[in-house]
């Protein structure tokens, strides 16, 4: 589990092997707690995680001074 630097929450990305099939061999779940809210997203693929990573990297690039 990863904790946000400001201590406002945490998140976890985990593989959900129970949802996997030979045609869809990798499935993931993201659980996030922040600001008093709990959010879970199931059924993410490796490609979905890469899209999330690209969006986060873009936001970080834009935040550079």
Secondary structure as GFF3:
##gff-version 3
##sequence-region A 1 65
A	DSSP	beta_strand	2	3	.	.	.	ID=ss1
A	DSSP	beta_strand	9	15	.	.	.	ID=ss2
A	DSSP	three_ten_helix	17	19	.	.	.	ID=ss3
A	DSSP	beta_strand	28	34	.	.	.	ID=ss4
A	DSSP	beta_strand	37	44	.	.	.	ID=ss5
A	DSSP	alpha_helix	46	62	.	.	.	ID=ss6
###
